[in-house]
Amino acid sequence: MITFVPEPHLLDSPRGRAWPRPPVPAPVRGTVPATSADVVVVGAGPAGVAVASALWHHGVRDVVIADRTGRPCGRFFGRIDRLGQRVLRSPYEHHPGVEGYRDCELLDFARLHWGRLTPTERRQIRMSQAGHRSVVPVDVFDAYCDHLIASHHIGRKTWQARVREVVPEGDAVTVRADRFSVTARHVVLCLGEERREAPDSWWGGGSAPAGVSYWDESVPVGGQCLAVVGAGLTAAHLIAGALAEGREVHWVVRETGERYQCADVNSSFFRPEGRLRFNRVGWSERLELMSAFRRASIMFEFRPLLERAQAEGRLVVHRGAAVKSIGPGVGGTTVVRLAGGGRIAADHVQLALGTTPSIGEGLLPGEALSVRDGWPELDERTLAHVRAPRVSVVGAAAAMVLGPAARNIDGHRVATTRAAAAIAQVLQGGRLPAPAKTAVGV
Ligand SMILES: Cc1cc2nc3c(=O)[nH]c(=O)nc-3n(C[C@H](O)[C@H](O)[C@H](O)COP(=O)(O)OP(=O)(O)OC[C@H]3O[C@@H](n4cnc5c(N)ncnc54)[C@H](O)[C@@H]3O)c2cc1C
């Protein structure tokens, strides 16, 4: 068997190049939007940008976008840059641009900027054109998102606000944010995912103790010895960053070994046949497919780097090691105790335990939200909540309809196509499909 091991240099695209950026209006602060709109989109990450762009093509222009950060894709690039991630994991075909309309695709955009790309980045474009796996520079993706934001007038519709409540009332939905309320005919929740917190048993619950931080926190990481807990790409970025700074790293992996894969999701689920496989089965089989085919893994490009560090003794991997507790040790160290009796004393511990989809709990009133096994029940045709047909979801929360790829950028495209078309149809005088009783059978 041939083993595919791309070289680590693919991970090193430059960041922060000067792209000819279209003017993106500054986030709106201090003022408030109109009190009514056709559509409110909550969350301006890649999913929210995809939805707003698609609605624009459908002729739906009276849109208010509310986002905690106030900057379209702000949380996405903030997280990526905190980790020092230079390339996306997803290929050129996966982007928040609109399917089925004359719009610039990510690959077209990169080719338009050929002169700015490094030889490695150009080779990746050729790989993509030839139908092979390719990696996309974060810099290119960022400039492309700005292009989408400017060309679909998203910046000027985005308001910095934390949405507290989404209340369906008859033919309308009221969105209550900390600074304003907007009543809309439709709402699309594009809330993304929050970081997964450590179990209470590790230190008794609550915020992390001194010497412990999560992957998405900007906390100074001190000392020479770092322990990283987690088996995914986020953990790999933390480890690579620490090794580059000359630290010694202990890597705690609960599974019996680290897994190298192109994507977290089996690639068939990005294609129609994978979605069909998911659609054909009932709820419990869908749950099984979700756990079997979306598992933490690391891009192949990291493998030579991490294996070399192990061989040189700079990286120690603790495989099959579940964390039992984390607490203070002697001399200002933090001790990770493992279920098998092992113990790691480190200057700092970083946790990369994954993310959990935000499904609208806490926003929608209980009677409007039907939750099953932690997932919202959605109308499969419109991606609207079965008990709130004017509130749709795009992003990770749609995974029990669209399969595990719903949590990735390509899944947002598929969800957007479905949700935006349904909303536009109703706004333009069509009928809202009769609510489905349940999303999918047993
Ligand atoms: C480090 C990292 C790298 C990744 N790389 C890739 C990749 O290469 N390819 C890929 O396909 N996927 C990748 N993913 C998965 C990725 O998270 C998603 O594809 C993408 O970010 C999801 O977009 P989103 O819009 O659903 O969520 P987000 O980007 O998280 O956006 C959601 C937005 O909603 C806002 N929000 C949430 N609740 C509220 C509220 N109540 N009020 C107001 N605003 C709110 C949030 O603040 C946020 O700005 C990566 C994830 C991480 C963490």
The ligand as an ORCA input file, in Angstrom:
! r2SCAN-3c Opt
* xyz 0 1
  C      -9.535     26.433     14.404
  C     -10.594     25.918     13.480
  C     -10.290     25.652     12.164
  C     -11.272     25.176     11.287
  N     -10.928     24.933      9.997
  C     -11.884     24.494      9.154
  C     -11.571     24.244      7.780
  O     -10.438     24.401      7.348
  N     -12.581     23.826      6.958
  C     -13.858     23.627      7.412
  O     -14.714     23.251      6.620
  N     -14.176     23.855      8.702
  C     -13.228     24.267      9.577
  N     -13.539     24.464     10.898
  C     -14.887     24.208     11.354
  C     -15.473     25.616     11.369
  O     -15.714     26.065     12.686
  C     -16.649     25.824     10.582
  O     -16.578     25.316      9.302
  C     -17.006     27.325     10.512
  O     -16.363     28.202     11.378
  C     -18.354     27.345     10.959
  O     -18.893     28.546     10.561
  P     -20.126     29.056     11.348
  O     -20.529     30.325     10.695
  O     -21.136     27.972     11.479
  O     -19.569     29.310     12.831
  P     -18.629     30.459     13.394
  O     -17.532     30.745     12.475
  O     -18.290     30.061     14.776
  O     -19.607     31.706     13.442
  C     -20.713     31.784     14.314
  C     -20.856     33.222     14.759
  O     -22.074     33.358     15.486
  C     -21.843     34.185     16.578
  N     -22.862     33.935     17.601
  C     -23.134     32.773     18.246
  N     -24.138     32.957     19.116
  C     -24.521     34.261     19.014
  C     -25.496     35.063     19.667
  N     -26.303     34.560     20.603
  N     -25.595     36.368     19.320
  C     -24.791     36.897     18.358
  N     -23.846     36.186     17.727
  C     -23.706     34.884     18.041
  C     -20.444     33.802     17.036
  O     -19.877     34.791     17.851
  C     -19.744     33.668     15.688
  O     -19.225     34.911     15.272
  C     -12.576     24.944     11.770
  C     -12.873     25.198     13.122
  C     -11.902     25.685     13.947
  C     -12.265     25.936     15.378
*
